[in-house]
Amino acid sequence: MSDALLTIEGLTKRFGGVTAVNGVDMVVPQGTVMGLMGPNGAGKTSLVNLVTGFYTPDEGSVLFEGDEMAGLAPHQISRRGITRTYQNVRLLSGFSVLEQVVAGMYASRKASSLSSLVMWPGERRERHECLERADALLARVGVTERRELAETLPYGTQRRVEIARALATDPRLVLLDE
């Protein structure tokens, strides 16, 4: 079995006459931290968008733990364990810092919509666990503001909130776009 977490082979994306990503090959081994550097316009964000399903490649493949991801929707890729942050911070308007991180856990919650409305014991327990986990993730990234509206915080703190929200999906691969 290969120790590759992510394998990109011949990945290409064109926008009209512009080739944004041209035949990229890359292997990201399990347990590594890697960086992708290049000048503005080099295609770094386009590559992240291809891996996370925001763009569909014109050619090539994206294998995550051996499974093809190219052509899947972003939510399907997220459920498989790949998450990302954005070049420009994207926070949910009107949400507190804590609510931002809890929102990242949405896809993995077990409670149904009905139990959320009725607040059955299982829903109360799961909600409490989500809040505790969100607090732990915020502490991990060094954010102490919990109740403030996230958009009112300084840019650097907003970035850390976004990273905590990405980690809330319990990913195996995190792509940080700038």
N, C-alpha and C positions, 0 to 999 in steps of 0.2 A: 504494500500500500504506500502511496506517495505521501510525503509530509507536506504537500502543497495545500494551503488553505484556499488560495485563489490562483487560478491560472488563466491568463489572457493570451489568446493566440490570434494573430493577424487581425486585430480589431481595427475597423475602419468606419468612419462616419463622415459623410459629405453633406453639406448644406448648399444646394445648388452647385455652383462652380467652385466652392471652397471646400477643401478637405481639412476638417478640423482635427481628426485623429486618423493617422495613416499607418496601418499595418503594425500596430503595437503588440509586442510580445512581452509578457512579464509573468514572473512567478513570485508569489508571496508565501514563504514557508510558514507553517504553524508557529505561533509564539514569537513572531518577529515584529519589530517596529520599523517601518520603512517610510521614506519621504520621496515625493515626486517633485522635482524642481524644474523650473523653466521660466522663460520670460512671459510677460503678458501676451495672450493670444496663442500660446503654444499648444493649447488643447487640454490642459490639466482638468479644468472643470468639466469639459465635454467628456473626458475619460471617466470621471466620477459619475456623471449622468448616465453613461453607458452601463457601468457596473451596477448602478442602483435602479436601472429600469426606467429612468426619466427619458432616455433616448433609446431607440432601437438601432442596433448596428446595421450598417449596410453590408459588412463582411465581418467574418471572424466569430470567435466564441469567447464566452466568459464562463469558466468553470469554477464553481464554489464547492469545495470538498468533493470534487469529481462530478457534480451535477451541473448541467447547462442552465444558465440564468438568462442568457440573451433572449429577449422577446417576452420575458415575464413582466408583469406589472410591478410598480414599486412596492405595493403592499405585500405581494407574494414574495418578493425578494427580502423584504424586511422580516417576514415571518420565518424565513429560512435562516436568518441570523446575520444579515448585512444591514448596517445602519450608517447614517451619514449626518454631518452638519453641512451648513451652507456657506458660501462665500460671503454673503451678506446675511446677518443674523435674521432668522425667521421665527419670531415668537408669536404666540397666540394673543391677539389683542384683548385686553381686559382680564387676562388671567394673572393670578398671583404667581410668584416664583414656585411655590409648592404645587400649584395646579398645573403649571407647565410640565413638571416632571411626572406627575400622576398621569397626565394626558399621554405621555410616552408609553405608559403601561397598558393602555387601552386594549391593544390587540391580544395581550396575554391574559386578560381578566377572564374569570370563569363565570361570573354572575350573569344572569340573563337580564334583559331589559325589564321584565316584569319584577324580578326580585330587587332590582335597583329602585323601582318605584315604590314597592311595598316595604323595602328595607328588612327583609327576612334576616334571621341571625347569620346565615352564611354570607350574605351581602355585607352586613355590618362588620363581620370578621375580616372579610377580604378588603374592605375599604380601609380598615384600621391597619392591616398589613401593608397596603399600598402607601399610606401616609408615612409609616415607619421606614419603609424602603426608600421613599422619596427623600426623607430627612437624611438618611444615611448617604445617599448619592450626592446630595447637596453638600454635606460635610466633606465627602471625598474630594469634591472639586473646590472646596474652600468658600462656599457661599453661605453666609449667615443670615441674610435677609430671606425670610420665608413668606411673609404675608404681603409684602410690598408688590405692587404691580410690576411685573418684570420689565415692561417697556420704559419705566421711569429710572431704571438703574443705569450706571455707567456702562459703556460699550463692553469693556473687559469682563464685567460681571455678567452681562447678558450672554456673552460667548460661553462662559462657564455654565450658565443655566442651560444653554442649548446642548452642551456636552453632557450634562447630567441627564437631560431628557433623552438624548441618544442612548446613553448607557441604560436607561430605564427599560429599553426594549430587550435587554439581556442578550446583546449581540455577541457573535463570535468574531466579527470583523467590523471595525469602525473606520469610516473614511472621513477625515477632517479636511474640508475644503477651505484652505487658508484660515 
